[in-house]
Amino acid sequence: MNFGCTSMAAVEVIIFSSSFFLLSLALTEGATDVCKSSYCQYPLGIRFPFRLKDSQPQHCGYEGFDLSCNEHNQTVINFPFSGYFIVESINYGDQTISVSDPDSYLPKRILKLNISNTPFRATYTRNYMFISCSSSTELPWSIEVPCLSGKNYTVYVTMPGLSRPPCHEIATVSVPVWCRRGCDTYFSA
């Protein structure tokens, strides 16, 4: 995972229930004329169980799966305790949604990410520790996070439990990640 502040690093969350696809077939067959795919921006088509607010009737999606378009015609989702995120992709087959921060400050958003009170859950998570060190400290097994750093300190993200010089732990957070294989690999180039 790239923790660069201007990158489009994406957090992936797994849709809560696999049963909605079984229900979607039964519910949408009779409503195919009304519940067609909708778009903020092609090619990201919004269809059941998601619903594009202001474009599709409420019965076209499940509660909590409401999406909307922002002023840049990007598809966005609102997590009640974490705010709006850009929807980068929806994989209906894998039942995953990939999101990113609209302001490219994903590391800052990760520190407060809360998907409780939503129909989403993280199937795979990885723990990351954010630490603050004096500017002269270099940590070879860590990634610098410039958007969280200041004039006299540098913020890094690393694996929990790694020995660290006189640094201050900011937080250890559990981050939803996409994982097909190599789930024990923490950082990728």
Residue pairs with C-beta under 8 A, 6 or more apart in sequence:
1 9
1 126
1 175
1 177
1 187
1 188
2 9
2 143
3 9
3 106
3 107
3 143
3 145
3 157
4 146
5 104
5 105
5 106
5 107
5 145
5 146
5 147
5 148
6 104
6 147
7 104
7 106
8 88
8 100
8 104
9 100
9 106
10 88
10 98
10 99
10 100
10 106
11 85
11 98
11 99
11 100
11 106
11 110
11 113
11 175
11 176
11 177
12 96
12 97
12 98
12 99
12 176
12 177
12 178
13 96
13 97
13 99
13 115
13 120
13 121
13 122
13 176
14 95
14 96
14 120
14 121
14 122
14 123
14 124
14 176
15 49
15 95
15 96
15 97
15 119
15 120
16 118
16 119
16 120
16 121
17 119
18 95
20 48
20 49
20 62
21 49
21 92
21 95
23 49
24 48
24 49
27 48
27 59
28 35
28 48
28 60
31 59
31 60
34 56
34 57
34 59
34 60
35 47
35 48
35 56
35 57
35 59
35 60
36 47
37 45
37 46
37 47
38 45
38 46
38 47
38 52
38 55
38 56
39 45
39 46
39 52
40 46
40 52
40 67
40 68
40 69
40 70
40 73
40 74
40 75
41 69
41 73
41 74
41 75
44 75
44 87
44 89
44 90
46 52
46 55
46 56
46 67
46 75
46 90
47 92
48 60
48 61
48 62
49 61
49 62
49 65
50 61
50 62
50 65
50 66
50 67
50 90
51 57
51 58
51 60
51 61
51 62
51 65
51 66
51 67
52 67
52 68
52 69
52 75
53 66
53 67
53 68
54 68
54 69
62 119
63 119
64 118
64 119
64 120
65 119
66 77
66 78
67 75
67 76
67 77
67 87
68 75
68 76
68 78
69 75
69 76
70 76
70 84
70 86
70 102
74 86
74 87
74 102
75 86
75 87
76 84
76 85
76 86
76 87
76 102
77 84
77 85
77 87
77 97
77 99
78 84
79 85
79 113
79 114
79 115
79 118
79 120
80 117
80 118
81 112
81 114
81 115
81 116
81 117
82 109
82 112
82 113
82 114
82 115
83 109
84 102
85 99
85 100
85 101
85 102
85 109
86 99
86 100
86 101
86 102
87 97
87 98
87 99
88 98
88 99
88 100
89 96
89 97
89 98
90 96
90 97
90 98
91 97
91 98
96 178
97 120
98 178
100 106
101 108
101 109
104 147
105 147
107 130
107 145
107 147
107 148
107 155
107 157
108 147
108 148
110 128
110 173
110 175
111 130
111 170
111 171
111 173
113 173
113 175
113 176
115 121
115 122
115 176
122 174
122 176
122 177
123 176
123 179
124 176
124 177
124 178
124 179
124 183
125 174
125 175
125 176
125 177
126 174
126 175
126 177
126 183
126 186
127 159
127 160
127 172
127 173
127 174
127 175
128 157
128 158
128 159
128 160
128 172
128 173
128 175
128 186
129 157
129 158
129 159
129 160
129 162
129 169
129 171
129 172
130 145
130 148
130 155
130 156
130 157
130 169
130 170
130 171
130 172
130 173
131 139
131 142
131 155
131 156
131 157
131 158
131 164
131 167
131 168
131 169
131 170
132 153
132 154
132 155
132 156
132 167
132 168
132 170
133 139
133 153
133 154
133 155
133 156
133 164
133 165
133 166
133 167
133 168
134 152
134 153
134 154
134 166
135 151
135 152
135 153
135 154
137 154
137 165
137 166
137 167
139 156
139 158
139 164
139 165
139 167
141 158
141 159
141 162
142 156
142 157
142 158
142 162
143 156
143 157
143 158
143 187
144 154
144 155
144 156
145 155
145 156
145 157
148 155
148 170
149 155
155 170
156 167
158 164
159 186
160 172
